[in-house]
Amino acid sequence: MLQYSRRCSSIARLHELGRTVEGRPILALELSKSAGREDGKPHFKYVGNVHGDEPTGRVLTLALAEHICEAYGADNTIRRLVEDLHLWLVPSMNPDGFKARTRANRNFPDRFASPSMRMLGGEEPEVHAIANWTLSRPFVASAALHEGALVANYPWDGSEDKSTKYVRSPDDATFKHMAAAYATWHKTMSKPNNKASFLPLGTFFRPLAPGKHKVRASAPGYASSVVDVEVPVDGKGAYVEIMLSKGVTPEQLLQRDPESNGVEGINAQNQQLATLLASQIARAAAIFNIDEVIVLDDVPQEQKGSPSPSAALMAHVIQYLETPQYLRK
């Protein structure tokens, strides 16, 4: 980072945003023709390595800095970028976690859990450093570079009542445009068989190694259910449905209505349905109506395939409904 700021001193300025719990500096590289000056131009930031075990964002931000530093004098697109805005790069928000190769806890303010968005005082210094920096600059947009699944995720990933209804942010159209643009220009996401799509809130994914797994899904007030899921080695999709009910087991929901010749209890208005997908591409991230999706893995380690980013488990909550009338006590 210091090297970039020295090599490209005409367009680069290095900032220390704060110190970590263990005293490591959190560094940000500002790239702009007017770096260090307040001139009314928009600010944009890329933040990498939010989780300690996600190093790709760290590498990509440094690679971007190298590219801009080298191409500024010859590339018109890069020149326009540097002259028209302030681009900020934070390769590692979590240096301590990177050193330990572990994930960080999530303690940023939640706008739905705490509408005031105030800090509670017990957050790590990393959180305060990033929050204070964000508020100190006129950022018009930001991107956090995570890994584990291929997805462009944008606000809002939640709602005040924890439902799966789509909650639009004031900038919904802009976020959709940015997500679609990212997917269109992404080398893998832009392939014909990976057509980008927008999915409802309530979609959950987690990477799994190829092989057989037991997965438990549960939700507040609903009976949990355990299913067997097999993630194919080739990464092709495989579906299994989990039915969650209030106070009854999924098996009871399959009982016939004594007053009918059909299975009236399992229509779209009388159940909560979750769909688990072992898929090559996980296209959305967030979970709200399912309280937990836990992998109960009892497959011996030596029998498992190696973890692959092309194989993922996706649980999609379609709706959150009451127990059928005839099963209520």
C-alpha positions in Angstrom: 0.0 0.0 0.0 2.8 2.4 0.9 4.6 1.3 -2.3 1.5 2.2 -4.4 1.1 5.6 -2.7 4.8 6.4 -3.5 4.9 5.1 -7.0 1.7 6.9 -8.0 2.0 9.9 -5.6 0.2 12.2 -8.1 -3.1 10.2 -7.8 -2.7 8.2 -4.6 -2.8 8.9 -0.9 -2.5 6.4 1.9 -4.8 6.7 5.0 -4.8 4.8 8.3 -8.5 4.4 9.4 -7.7 3.0 12.8 -6.1 0.1 14.6 -7.4 -3.4 15.2 -7.8 -5.2 18.6 -4.2 -6.5 18.2 -2.9 -3.2 17.1 -2.6 -3.7 13.3 -3.3 -0.7 11.1 -6.4 -0.7 8.9 -5.2 1.0 5.7 -7.1 2.6 2.9 -5.7 3.8 -0.4 -7.4 6.8 -2.0 -7.0 7.0 -5.8 -8.0 10.3 -7.3 -6.5 13.2 -9.2 -7.6 15.3 -6.2 -6.7 12.8 -3.5 -6.8 14.3 0.0 -8.9 17.3 -1.1 -12.6 18.0 -0.7 -13.8 19.0 -4.1 -17.4 17.8 -4.4 -16.6 14.8 -6.5 -18.3 11.5 -5.5 -16.5 8.9 -3.4 -16.7 5.1 -3.9 -15.1 2.3 -1.8 -14.2 -1.3 -2.2 -13.7 -3.2 1.1 -12.0 -6.6 1.1 -11.2 -9.2 3.7 -14.2 -8.4 5.9 -14.1 -12.0 7.1 -10.6 -13.2 8.0 -11.0 -16.4 6.0 -12.0 -14.6 2.8 -8.6 -13.4 1.3 -9.8 -12.9 -2.3 -11.0 -9.4 -1.8 -7.7 -8.5 -0.3 -5.9 -9.8 -3.5 -8.4 -8.1 -5.9 -8.2 -4.7 -4.4 -4.4 -4.7 -4.5 -4.5 -5.9 -8.1 -6.9 -3.1 -8.9 -4.5 -0.6 -7.3 -1.6 -2.0 -9.4 -3.7 -1.8 -12.6 -4.7 1.8 -12.0 -1.2 2.8 -11.0 0.2 1.3 -14.2 -2.5 2.3 -16.7 -3.4 5.8 -15.5 -1.1 7.5 -18.1 -2.3 5.4 -21.1 -5.8 4.2 -20.5 -8.6 6.7 -21.1 -11.1 4.8 -19.0 -8.7 4.7 -16.0 -7.9 8.4 -16.5 -11.5 9.4 -16.5 -12.2 7.2 -13.4 -9.3 8.9 -11.5 -10.2 12.4 -12.6 -14.0 12.2 -11.9 -14.2 10.5 -8.5 -12.4 9.4 -5.4 -11.9 5.6 -5.4 -11.0 4.1 -2.0 -9.5 0.6 -1.6 -9.4 -1.2 1.7 -7.7 -4.5 1.1 -8.2 -5.8 4.6 -10.9 -4.6 7.0 -10.0 -7.5 9.3 -6.2 -7.9 9.5 -6.5 -9.8 12.8 -8.9 -12.3 11.3 -6.7 -12.7 8.3 -3.8 -13.5 10.5 -5.8 -16.1 12.4 -7.7 -17.3 9.3 -11.0 -17.0 11.0 -14.3 -15.2 10.4 -15.3 -12.1 12.4 -18.4 -11.7 14.5 -21.1 -9.6 12.9 -21.7 -6.5 15.1 -22.3 -3.7 12.7 -25.6 -1.9 13.6 -28.7 -3.5 12.1 -31.2 -1.0 10.8 -34.1 -3.3 11.5 -33.0 -4.5 14.9 -31.8 -1.0 15.9 -33.5 1.7 13.7 -31.3 4.5 15.3 -28.2 2.7 13.9 -26.3 3.8 17.0 -23.2 2.0 18.2 -23.8 0.2 21.5 -20.2 0.7 22.7 -19.0 -2.9 22.8 -18.0 -3.2 19.2 -14.4 -3.9 18.1 -12.3 -0.9 17.1 -12.4 -2.2 13.5 -16.1 -1.6 13.4 -15.8 1.9 14.8 -13.0 2.7 12.3 -15.0 1.7 9.3 -18.2 3.3 10.5 -16.5 6.6 11.3 -14.6 6.7 8.0 -17.8 5.9 6.1 -19.6 8.8 7.8 -16.7 11.2 7.2 -16.8 11.0 3.4 -19.6 11.6 0.8 -19.7 8.0 -0.4 -22.3 7.5 -3.1 -21.8 3.7 -3.2 -19.7 0.9 -1.7 -19.0 -2.7 -2.4 -17.8 -5.4 0.0 -15.9 -8.2 -1.6 -16.8 -11.5 0.0 -16.4 -15.1 -1.2 -18.1 -18.5 -0.8 -20.8 -18.1 -3.5 -21.2 -16.2 -6.7 -23.7 -13.5 -5.9 -24.2 -9.7 -6.2 -26.1 -8.9 -3.0 -27.7 -5.5 -2.2 -30.1 -3.8 0.3 -32.3 -4.5 1.9 -31.6 -8.1 3.1 -34.3 -7.9 5.7 -37.5 -6.4 7.0 -38.8 -5.1 10.3 -41.3 -8.0 10.6 -38.8 -10.7 9.5 -41.0 -11.6 6.6 -39.8 -12.7 3.1 -41.7 -9.9 1.3 -39.5 -7.8 -0.9 -38.5 -4.6 0.9 -37.2 -2.0 -1.5 -34.6 0.5 -0.4 -35.0 4.1 -1.7 -32.2 3.3 -4.2 -33.6 0.0 -5.3 -33.5 0.7 -9.1 -29.9 1.9 -8.8 -28.9 -1.2 -6.8 -30.5 -3.5 -9.3 -28.8 -1.7 -12.1 -25.4 -2.0 -10.4 -25.9 -5.7 -9.5 -27.0 -6.5 -13.1 -24.0 -4.6 -14.5 -21.6 -6.5 -12.3 -23.1 -9.8 -13.3 -23.1 -8.8 -17.0 -19.4 -7.9 -16.9 -18.3 -10.8 -14.6 -16.4 -13.4 -16.5 -18.3 -16.4 -15.0 -21.7 -14.8 -14.2 -22.0 -13.6 -17.8 -21.9 -17.0 -19.3 -25.1 -18.0 -21.2 -26.1 -20.7 -18.7 -25.7 -18.3 -15.7 -28.4 -15.9 -16.6 -28.7 -13.4 -13.8 -32.0 -13.3 -11.9 -33.4 -11.4 -8.9 -34.8 -13.6 -6.2 -37.0 -12.7 -3.3 -35.8 -12.1 0.2 -35.5 -15.2 2.4 -33.0 -17.0 0.2 -30.1 -18.7 2.0 -27.0 -20.4 0.6 -24.0 -22.0 2.1 -21.2 -23.9 0.3 -21.0 -27.6 0.9 -18.5 -30.2 -0.2 -19.8 -32.8 -2.7 -21.3 -35.8 -0.9 -24.1 -36.7 1.4 -25.3 -34.4 4.2 -28.0 -34.2 6.8 -29.5 -30.7 7.0 -31.8 -29.4 9.7 -34.1 -26.4 9.0 -36.1 -24.6 11.7 -38.0 -21.4 12.2 -39.4 -19.6 15.3 -42.6 -21.3 16.4 -42.2 -24.1 13.8 -41.2 -27.7 14.3 -37.8 -28.4 12.9 -37.2 -30.9 10.2 -34.1 -33.0 9.1 -33.5 -34.1 5.5 -30.8 -35.9 3.7 -29.2 -33.9 0.9 -26.7 -35.1 -1.6 -24.5 -32.5 -3.4 -23.3 -34.0 -6.7 -19.6 -33.8 -7.6 -20.5 -32.3 -10.9 -22.3 -29.4 -9.3 -25.6 -29.9 -11.1 -28.7 -28.9 -9.2 -30.6 -31.3 -7.0 -33.8 -30.3 -5.2 -35.5 -31.4 -2.0 -38.4 -29.8 -0.2 -38.7 -29.2 3.5 -42.1 -28.6 5.0 -42.2 -26.7 8.4 -45.3 -26.5 10.4 -46.5 -24.9 13.7 -46.9 -27.5 16.4 -47.1 -30.5 14.1 -44.5 -32.6 12.2 -44.1 -32.5 8.5 -45.5 -36.0 8.3 -48.7 -34.9 9.9 -49.2 -32.3 7.2 -49.3 -35.1 4.6 -52.3 -36.8 6.3 -55.6 -36.6 4.4 -58.3 -34.3 5.5 -61.0 -36.6 7.0 -63.7 -34.4 5.4 -62.2 -34.5 2.0 -60.9 -37.0 -0.6 -57.8 -34.9 -1.3 -54.8 -33.7 0.6 -56.3 -30.3 1.3 -53.7 -29.5 4.0 -50.7 -29.2 1.7 -51.7 -26.4 -0.6 -49.8 -23.1 -1.0 -52.0 -21.3 1.6 -51.5 -23.8 4.4 -47.8 -24.4 4.7 -44.4 -22.9 5.0 -42.3 -24.3 2.2 -38.5 -24.2 2.0 -36.6 -25.4 -1.0 -33.1 -26.6 -0.6 -31.0 -26.5 -3.8 -27.5 -28.0 -4.3 -26.5 -25.8 -7.2 -23.5 -24.8 -9.3 -24.3 -21.1 -8.8 -25.8 -19.7 -5.6 -27.5 -16.4 -6.8 -28.8 -14.8 -3.6 -27.9 -14.4 0.0 -29.9 -13.8 3.2 -32.1 -15.7 5.5 -34.9 -14.4 7.7 -37.9 -16.7 8.1 -35.8 -19.9 8.6 -34.1 -19.4 12.0 -31.3 -21.8 11.2 -30.1 -24.2 8.5 -27.5 -26.5 10.1 -25.5 -29.2 8.4 -25.5 -32.3 10.6 -22.6 -33.9 8.8 -21.9 -37.5 9.9 -20.0 -38.5 6.8 -16.4 -39.6 7.6 -13.9 -37.0 6.5 -12.1 -39.5 4.3 -15.3 -40.2 2.3 -16.1 -36.6 1.5 -15.2 -34.8 -1.7 -13.1 -31.7 -1.4 -15.0 -28.5 -0.7 -15.9 -26.8 -4.0 -17.2 -23.3 -4.6 -19.2 -24.7 -7.5 -21.3 -26.8 -5.1 -23.7 -24.9 -2.8 -26.7 -25.5 -0.7 -29.5 -23.0 -1.1 -32.6 -22.8 1.0 -35.3 -20.5 -0.3 -38.2 -19.7 2.0 -41.3 -19.1 -0.2 -43.8 -18.2 2.5 -44.5 -18.3 6.2 -48.0 -19.6 6.9 -50.2 -21.2 9.6 -50.9 -24.8 10.4 -53.9 -26.2 8.4 -57.2 -25.6 10.2 -58.0 -29.3 10.6 -54.7 -30.0 12.4 -55.1 -27.2 15.0 -55.9 -28.3 18.6 
